[in-house]
Structure formats: structure tokens, C-alpha cells
Amino acid sequence: YDSSREFTLMHEELELEELEKLAKEYIEKLNVHVDYDLLRLNIGDKGEVNYFFRWNAGSPEATDFGKFFIQVGLTKDGQLLNLVNTLPFMKHGS
């Protein structure tokens, strides 16, 4: 275990619902239009320290499910780890 690889928490820990709201705020700050009703949210975590909010496009039964998504990674106090958006590469009608 290498504790030097962890982020130092700078703020109070946030509830999962607050982190999801913050993830959406980061997406909005980039002026990315996301219709969350058309995406499936999957929330993952690494040791309950880092959380990853990933909205996948398409149906889980589709062969390309998971290929097109937008994901925001946050520490449990809301620090941005990453933001990945592959939705622009999705062909219309997929």
C-alpha cells in the first residue's frame, strides 16, 4: 500500500448524492450537453475514497455498450480526478 499516491482531502467529505450533483456541474462547466434520461448511470468507487460517475449510452445488451460514455472521477471531498467524454464519437442512431 502506497499512501503517497492518495489525494490529500482538502474539504469535508460529501454524500454520494452531493458528489453526483458536483459531477454534473463539472460536465455543465464544459458546456457539454448531456441528456441524462438517455444514459445509464453506473457509480464505481476505489476504496470509498475516489468515486466515478459514468453515464453510458445505449442498451446494456448492445455489443458496443460501454464504449460511449461520459465519466467524472472525484475524490470523496469533491476534488476532480478526471473527466472523460467519448459521446461525441458515437454515430447518430447508435
Buried (B, 14 or more C-beta within 10 A) or exposed (E): EEEEEEEEEEEEEBEEEEBBEBBBEBBEEEEEEBEEEEBBEBEEEEEEEBBBBBBBBBEEEEEEBBBBBBBBBBBBBBBEBEBEBBBEEBEEEE
